[in-house]
Amino acid sequence: MLFRRAAGFGWRTLSLSILMIGLMFADLHYRYLNTVRNVLSVALTPLQYALSAPIDALEWLQVSAATQHQLSTENTQLKQQVLLMQVKLQQLINMQEENSQLRALLKSSERITGQFQEAKLLAINLEVNSDEMILDKGAEQGVTVGQIVIDVSGIMGQVISVTPFTSRVLLISDPRSGIPVQDDRSGFQAMILGMGTERPLSLIHVSETADVKVGDLLLTSGLGMRYPEGYPVGVVEEIEKTSGEPFMDIKVRASAQLSQSRRVLLVRHDFSVEQRKRMIEAGLLPYAEKSSGAKL
């Protein structure tokens, strides 16, 4: 039984082999199977596309991911370049503004009668009710307590302490600051007090009959001998008269750019012996100045 099955299988295999050889011979010499091959090729085309679709999709995803990563990297690099260019542009703008301030300081120095030297702002004291700034010049550069500080527009403050290489300046906006001033138009004299950061100065003890108007320029009067005469302090910005009150409420806008100036001038004025004597008697000179006899 087993022998019969094996013999039958052998004959069938031999027959199929002969048939295949015949077909190959006929196709080789007579091209009888071209039509059949073309029909089968057309019929199998959708299957070929279907089988290749996942591979094509995978390749597309790989290319898309690589492109997205490249675009993201280029976008990050472009943002960094833009930021760098913005920083450089801001530096150029700051340099231009600083050069403009230096030119303006040089021009304003022509009106100064005493000795002066240029200084640069290092820091600003941000404590409540304390308007001070630190400059990059100190005792080693000849700075002394009592020197006034100005910018291109007017008085900024006065040196209150020095170290070998820096100096601390009390700004006129500080509540501890008081400056005797004179109205440039009418000659009326009064006192200006600081009212704190970003607030107007205040002209105090001015009666309703005083000749003061909005827009008047107020200059240092020289009284008290802390500030030399003739430097711009501020401009009258607002005048309020309250019924029943003996004095007017007068707000003054500082002439100096207190929160913007980075380049300033330290001014030293030589007072006469008599003036220094009166200043010492009035307690206007610090102890170090009295002891050393150094000039303001």
Summary of the structure (lengths in Angstrom):
residues: 296
radius of gyration: 45.9
end to end distance: 135.1
largest distance: 148.3
contacts: 801
relative contact order: 0.11
helix: 42%
strand: 25%
